[in-house]
Amino acid sequence: MIPLAWTVERKAAKIISAAGGYDFYNMAGTPFVLINNNVIESRSGTAVISKDKNNYKYIDDYEVIPALNSVLVRVTATGGMLRLYLISMKDARVAWETDVMKPSLVTGMNEEPEEEHVDVPLYTTLVSSDHHLIYRYRKNLAAISPQGKLLWIEKADPAEVMLSPDGKKVITVKALVTGIGNSPVSVRYVTKYRSAKMQAFDLKTGKESWKDDIKADQNIRWADAHPDFLTVVWKNGCNIYKYTTGEALWKDDFKGKRVVEIQPNEKGYLVTFESGYKTMQLDKSGTAIWKKPQMVETDDEDADDLPEEGNMDVYQYAKGKVLVDAERVRFRPAKGSGMKKWRMSLNAGSRIAYDDSLQNLIILHDNRLHLVNPDKNQQVVRSFKDDFENLPAFHTIEFRENAYFMSSPKEFIVLERASEALTHRYYVRPFDVQGMFLDMVYAELATSQALLNCKAGRNAGTGAWKAERASAGLLPPGAGNTELKKAERQWAAADALEFATALMPPARVEAFKQSRDFAWYFTKDKGANVLVKVNKDTGAEADKLIFDDARPVYQVDEIQRRVYYASNNVLKVF
């Protein structure tokens, strides 16, 4: 029997139905929950900030700031003022609060926000090495000191923001007025498109750092703050620029479509194209050395079978290479290995993950789980057949000490590595309602883990989770290594994977270690509506929580070992 920790009265309007909105919200990855527009410390039930005490109307969004071990909460105060609270996750104290924008300065805030709607932006706010915040909201860009003082605010209308490697300049890609023919960027749930213009601001003063803005020939596809230069890529070309002045390092732009990476080498620069199969060598002035792009990491006989677009992920083994793109996985044996070529077709519903510590490539495809490791398997791949219900819904894999645990909101797979025993179970919902909170929690966790995975590419087995286990996203084929190269540099300052234990006080770390051993599924059992607690190492059911109805309003906090259940006029916390 799971004991009741604390309760709070619910709003009368929310007693009738979950469909009418919700008055509690689990702030995933934090020790806090939102209840009736108050930030509550989940262990004790005490309010950190509240509408009455802090004099605001409602909470609009929150963002976890790993580098500061804190949560940044945005509220709408009296008169529509945009106010920020920085709350420490170590001791649940408010580090500072600051009013950022008056209603007259906030572009696009004429509409009335929904009181019950809570946004959860991810990695929108940047943190400099000396703990300045670069905060953006709609068309506005602001810099906030470590003490919470608003240093400056500009209507820069950024579609994308980054810091120079020395942390002294805030670099923006201007948003496009219309989004036709360009790639969208989500900024706090407002879709923006990159224009052809970039500008830079001094972090401390807000003054423009460059005499002239960068103006690309076409709308910018992506930009990357490389340690040595600023990379800017558009549809049909690219160039690299000085951080100090914004001047181009190459006299002439390089002409090439679908460029995904520019890396310096002894000869100059190596340009990689989107498919990942072709590269071009440039000299130090940006001029092509080769007559045409060169094929990489594959055989000439495969040239006609290569996709025009999409990434190719390469996994290196002693006995050969495994190459994965959106349509297939190939094995190319090394000379003298005695291994034979092997290939398998994939599709959009296939899911892939890589265990860097054991060099196991895990593939879910066509009702089979495939374990690829040519160094350990005589036939390159071990296949395990089962009747999976919905492979595309699988989003997360955990590298347990002795097993792999793969999960979706209604289904899980456990593969024990030593015995190769496979446990699979699908839980049918008593009443399958769109937007049920468990699905929302899973979506939050999956998104967060995918972004965390960006920090170290395929290597998820590092940092705070190393001693216990590691988690990674189950991704579509061909969406891994190449895409994550730029993200690895962009998130390096935040050190995303390393923050897991730093976010938590000692007691919470222990809770984290224990609670991560279980998953939760809502189903029907012998006529009762139950929340099932599943052991991730074995797939066995460890416990059950009986609910009063088939459409419960609930959330699960795995870290804090809490279940939030709304029953009539009472919010129960187990």
N, C-alpha and C positions, 0 to 999 in steps of 0.2 A: 504494500500500500504506500503510495507516494504521499508524504505529508503536505499539508497546506502551510505555506510560508507566510503570506499576508494577503489581505483583500482590500479593495477600494470600490466605492459605489460608482456605478456607471451612469451616464446621462440617460435620462428617461427616453429620449428620442431614439436611443440605440438599442433599447431592450427588444423592440419589435422584431427587427430583422437585421442580419449582417449585411444585406444588400443596400441598406440605407447609409453606409459609411462605417467607419470604425473609430473608436475612441481610445485605442491603444495600439502601439506600434513598437515592435522589437527592433532596436537599433543594432543591427547585426554587426558583430565584431567589436562591440563596446560593452561596458558594464551597465548601460543605461537603457531605459525604455521611455517612450512617450505615452503619457496618459492624460487625456483631457487637456492637451496642449501644455503640459508640464513635463520637464525632464526629470525622471525618477531614477534613483540609484536602485538597481534591480535586487540587490541582496537585502537591503533594509527597508525599501519602500519609501525612503525619504526623498523630498524634492530638492533638486540641485538648483533649478530655476523654475519659477512658476508665474503664471499670468498675474496673479494678485500681488505677489511680493515684488516682482521685477517690472510691472507695469507695461506689459505688451499685449497685443490682441491675440496673436496666434503664431505658431511655429511654421515656417515655410519649408525649410530644408535643413539638413545637417550633412557634414562631410567629415570623415575620419582623416586626421592629419598625422600620419605615422611619424614623421620626423620630429614632431612636438609631443608625441604621446598624448594627443588631445583630440577633442571633437569640436569642430567649428559649427555653431548653430546660428542660423539666420532667422530672425523674427521680424514681424511687422509691428512696430510700436505705434504710439499715439500719433495721429496725423499722417500715417502712412510711412513714417520714417523706417528706413532699412537699418536694423541694428544687428551686430554680430556679438556672440559670446564665444570665447575660447575656454573650454572646460577640460581640465586635466582628467585623464582616465586613471591616473595613479591614485589620486586622493579625492576625486569627485568635487574639486573646487573650481570656481570660476577664476581663471587667470586674469582675464580682462574682459571688458565690454566696451564697445565703441559704436557710436552712430555714424554710419558711413555716408549715406545719401539722403538728402531731403527729397520730398516728393517732386519738387520742381526740377531736380537734377536727374531723376531716374527716368530714362527714356523707356517708353513702352509699358508704364505701370498704371495706365488708366483703367484697365480691366480690374474687376474685383476678384481677388484670389479666392479659391475654395478653402474654407476653414479646415476641412477635414483632409485635405490633400497634402501629403508630405513627400517632397522630392529627396532623392538620395544621389547627389552627384558624386562621381568617383574621380579623384585626381584632377579636379578642376583648379583648385587653389595650389599655387606653387610656393615652395619654401626655399629661401636662399640658405647658403651655408651659415650665415650669421642670424638666421631665424626671422628674417623679414617675410611677411606674407604678400604675395601678389594675388590679389583677389579680383575676380571678374564677375560681372553680372550684367547680362544683356549687352548693351553697347558700352558699358563702363568698365574701366580698368583702374584699380586702386592699389596703392602700396601701403602696408601697415607695419609699423615698427614692432620689435619683439615685445614692447611694453603695451601695445594696443593703440598707439597713436596713429591717426590717419595722416600719412605724409603727403600724399597727393592723390588726385583722382582726375582721370582724363576720359573723354568720350572717344576712345580710340577705336571702338567697334571691332574688336579682334575676333577673328574666326579661330585663331590658334595663338598660343602664347608659350614662350620658352625663355629660359635664362641662358646667358652666355656662360661658358665654362668657368670664368672667374667670378661669376655671380654679381657682376656690377651693372649689367645691362639687361633690361627686359625687352625681348624681341617679339614682335607681333606680326602675324599675317593678317592683313586687313580683310574684313568680310566683304563679300560681293553683294551689290544691291539686289541683283537677281541671281538665282541659283541655276540658271540654265547652262548645261554643259560643264558642270563642275562636280567635284566630289563633296558630299555633305560632311559637316563636322557638328557633333552634338555638344553644345555648350549649355549646361544647366537646362536641358530639355528644350532648348531653342535651336532649331536646325539652322546652321550657317554654312556658307560656301566661301572658299578661299578665293580672293582676288589675285591680281598679279603684283600687288604692292606689299612691301614689308617696311617696317620702321622700328626704331629702337629708342628706348627711354632710359635715362639714368635711374637706377633703382632708388637712390636716396632722395633725388630732387624732382624727378619726373620730366626733366628737360630732355628734348630730343638729342640723341647722341650722334646721329649722322647728319652731315650737311645735306645729302640727298638721299631720299628713300630708294630702296631696291625696287626696280620695276622690271619684272620678267616679261618675256615676249608674249606669254600666254598666262592664263590663270594658273596659279601654283597648285600642283597635285600634292606635294608634300615638302616639308622642310625639316632639317635635322641639325641639332647643335652638336656637330662633331667636335672633339677636343681641339682640333687644329684649325677648323674652318667651319663656316656656316654653309650647309648644303641646301640648294634650292633647285627643285625639279618641277618642270611643267610638262605638258603633253608631248612635245616634240624636242625637248632639249633640257639642258641643265647648266649650272655653273656653281662655283664655290666663291665665298666672299670673306673679307676680313671683318672680324668683330669690331675692331677699333673704329673703322671708317665706313664700313658697308661697301667698300670698293671690291669689284670682281678681281679674283686672282688670275683668271684666264682672260686673255684679251678678247677671245672669241668664244661664244657659247658652244658647248658640245651638242651636236645634233644627233639625237637618238630617242626613240620612243620607249616608253615603259621602263625607265630607269628606276631601280629600287635601292641601289647602294653605290657609293663612291668611297673607295678606300685607298689611302696613300701606300705606295710601295717603293722599292729601290728605283724603279724606272720612272715613276711619276704617280699615276693613279689608275686603279683598276675599277672599271665601271661594270656593274652587274645588271642584267635586264630582268624583267618581271618573271619570265618563265623559270629563271634560275639556271637554265641550261646554257646560256651564252654570256660571255664577257668580252669587253674591249679594253685593251691597254692604251692609256694615254701617256704622253710625256709630261714633264713638269709644267709645261705651258698650256696643257689641256688639249693638245693635238693628238689625233689617233695615230698610233704606231703601226698597228696591224691593218691590213687591207680590208678585212671584214671581221665581224665578231667570231670568236672561237667557241666551239662546243666544249663543255666541261662535264665531268662526272658521269659520262655515259659513253656507249659505244656508237661508232659511226652508223652501224646498221639500224640503230634506233632513231636516227635523225628524222626520218619521215613520219615517225609515230609520236613525236613530241607535241605537247599542247602549245598553242600560241600564247596563252595566258595562264596565270595561276602559278603558284609556287612549287618548287621541287625541294623536298626535304631529304637530306643525305645522312645516313647513319653508317658509320665506319666500323667494320669488324676486322679481326685478323684474317679471316677467310674470305673477305670480300666486302662489298658495299650494298646496302639496301637503299633504294631510291623510291620515294613516294611522291606522287602528284595527285591531283584531284580525281584521276580516272583509274590509276593502277598503282601497284607496288611491285618493284622488280628487285631481284637479287643478281648482282654481277660478281661472280667468284674471282678471287685473286689467283694469279698464276701459281700452280703447284699445290693448290688447296685440295684438289680432288673433288670439289663441289661442282654441282651442275647449276646452270641458270634456272631461275624460278620466277614466275610472275603470277599475279592475281589481279583481276579487275576489281575496281571499287566504284562506289556511287556516292551521291550527296548524302545518303543516310548512313554511310559508314562512319565509324568513330575510331580515333587513333590516340594513343598516349605512349610515352617513352619513359622507362625506368632507367635513369642514367647510371645509378649505382650498380645494377645488374646487367645493363645493356639489353634489356628485354623490350621489344617493340610489341605493344598490345593493340590488336585490331579487332573491332567488332564489325562483322559484315555477314550478311545473308544467314542470320540465325546461327552463326558460329563465333566463338571466341578463338582468335589465332594468336599464338605466342611465337614471335619471330626472333631467333637468335642463332645464326649459323655457326657460331663458335661452340655452342652447346648442343644443338640439335643436328643429328646426322642428315636430316632431310630439310634443313633450313627452318621449317615451321612445324609447331605442334598445334593441332586443331581440336577444339572441344565443341561438340554440337549440343545445342539446346533449343528450346522453342521460346525465344525471346519475343515479348509482346511489342515493344516499341524501341528499337535501337537508337533512332535519332534523338529520343528524349534523354538518353544517358548523357550526363554533363560533367561528372566528376569521377576521378579515380583516386583512391588512397593507396599508397604503397605502405602496407602494414608490415610488421616485422616478419611475419610468416605467410602473408597472403596479400592478394589484391582485392580491394572492395570497390566495385563500380556501382553507381547509383543514378536513379532518376526519381521523380516525385512518387512514382507508384511501383517501382521495380528495383531489384538489386541483384548483383552477381558477386559471389565470393569465390576466388580461385586460390586454393591453398597450394603454395609453390612446391613443398616437399612431396606431398601425396598426389598432387595434381587433381584433387577432388574439387568438383565444381558444384556450388550451391546456388540455385536461382529461385527467386520467388517474386510473384506479381500479386499486389494487393488491390482488390477491386474496392472502389469507394462505395459506401452506402448511398451517397448522393453526390454526384460529381458536379460541383458548382464552379463556374469560372471565377477566378480571383480568390479562391480559398487561400488562407494565410500560409499554409504549409508550402504550397507551390511558390508563393511570393518569397518565402524564406530561402527555399532551394534556389530560386533564380538569383537572389542577392548573393548567396554564397558562391554559386557557380561563376557569376560575373566577377566577384572579388577575387576568387582563386585564379581565374583566367588572367586577370590583370597582375596579380602577384607573380604568376608564372612568367610574365613578360620580363621581369627583372633578370632572371637567370636562364632564359630560353628553355631548353629541355631539362635543365638541371634543377629539379624541384627539391631534391634531397639535401638542401643546405640550410644554414641559418638555424633559427630557433626550433624548427620542427625536426631537425636531423636526428636527435636522440630518440625521439618517439616514432615518428612516421612522417611521411611527406604527402602532400596533396597536389594534384594537378588537374587541369581541365582535359576532358575528353573532347578532342577537336575534330572537325572535318578533315579528311586527308588533304595534304598539301597546304595546310594553313599554319604550320608550326615554325620551323627554324628561320626561314627567310624573313617572314613578317616580324619576328621578334628581335631581329638584330638592331633595328632602330630603337625599339622600345627599351632594350637593355641599357642603352646609353641615356635615354630620356628619364628613366626611373632610377638611375644609379644614385642620384643625390638623396632620394627618399629611402634607398636601401630597403625596398618594399618587403622582400621575404624575411629580412632580419628583424622586422619590428614585431613579430608575433608575440613573443614573451615580453618585450619591452612595453607593450600596450597594457599590460596587466599587473596589478599588485600581486605579491607572492601567493596569497590565498587563491586568487583567481587563476594563477598559473596551474596550481594543483588541480583546480576544478576543470580547467581546460584539458589537462592530461587525461583525467578520468572520463569526462563526458565525451571526448572525441572517440571513445570506443563504441559508441552506439549511434544508430540511426532510428528515425521515427517514421511510422507509416499509419495512416488512418484507414480503417477497413471495418468490415462486419465480421463478427465472430460469435457463433451460436446465438444469433438474434440480437446481440448487443453491439453498439457502436463503440469501437475501441481504438485507442492510439497505441500501436504496438512498438515496443522498444526492442531493436534488433542488434545483436552483437556483430560488429563489423569483421571480426576475425574468423567467426565460425558460421555466421548466418542464422544462429539460433535466436529464438525469441526470449528476451530476458525479463520483460515485464509488460503489463498492459494497464492503460488508464481508461476507465469506462466513462463515456460521455452520455449526457442526457438526451441528446437528439442527433439526427443524421446530418445536420447542417451546422456544426458547431463553429463558433468564432474562436479561433485559438492560434497561438504561435508557439514555436519551440525555440528556446535559447540553448543550444548545445553547450556553449562555453560555460554558462552559469548554472547549467542543469535546472532550468526553469521551464515549466509549461504554463502559459497564460491562457486561461479559459474563461470566456464570458458566458455566464449562466444567469439568465434573466437580468436582474438589476445589480448583480455583483460580478466583479472581475476577480476570479480566483487565480492565485499564483501557487503552483505546486513545485 
